[in-house]
């Protein structure tokens, strides 16, 4: 991972991949497998779809690596590849099935205790509200609030400043709260130490 | 990579919207270092290996074509060099002699000995002059004997 104590930059690794270095490819995959999954998860609800699209992302990355300009940051380039792979997956899924995404999720599987049922209902509402967010806002919210990334890291991956990421997260939270206004009392009860 | 918890750097200043309860949000990706990532990375690397091999095979060219492509500039260069050498050789064998003869005629400036010398003959000055005069006289006689164009009519 490091040469002489200094971590090898993404751009250097990508350049090595361009020259056919498999070890460099392995390093890039290990370094970006988690962020790529997190980005794709903001587009696709199903974990199995996320896995498929993540694999497709790295395959596309390998096929298109010769088009990557090593003078530019690698992470936003890979972010675009992941974004496109996720969109292709959505298009493929919509062709495969015209069934809508189940609105109530696990709640439909059987009776649940009241609290769990309510939480499940709220999560389904959150999922729908997330789908309605603009793309950048949704991705920023997902990376920061769901996957626990720092604003700076999320910004580095998305190719935007950390201030912009914070703004996106702020607006996403606000928009989600508005969409879930009827659960305000539950929200107050569940506000725990994490907040 | 960061830890799997909401980012404290986004903790609200006064107007900053508060995070939603964690229980309401979708499941996040597993934290870094989780064994699941190792398995996923291994699967992706296996897939990329197939793609890598296929791509290498697709872009590979037969060795003979590769050799030809490598040799063609060298062959072109060699042919050019040979042509240049031949051309230079021809010029070296013919041109200086012809040029020398032409220059000698010019520099002879009517001197009979010098004129004979351009033909490689070391002539006696008197004989050379006589030969030249005799040739001139002979040419004049032939011209005089030839009927004029106007007399024929």
Interface residues (C-beta under 8 A of the other chain):
Chain A: X20 X22 X25 X26 X29 X30 X33 X34 X35 X37 X38 X41 X45 X47 X51 X54 X55 X58 X59 X62 X63 X119 X122 X123 X126 X127 X130 X142 X144 X145 X146 X147 X148 X149 X150 X151 X152 X153 X162 X166 X169 X170 X171 X173 X174 X176 X177 X180 X187 X190 X191 X192 X194 X195
Chain B: X1 X2 X3 X4 X5 X6 X7 X9 X10 X16 X17 X18 X19 X20 X21 X22 X23 X24 X25 X26 X27 X28 X29 X30 X32 X37 X40 X41 X43 X44 X45 X47 X48 X49 X51 X52 X55 X56
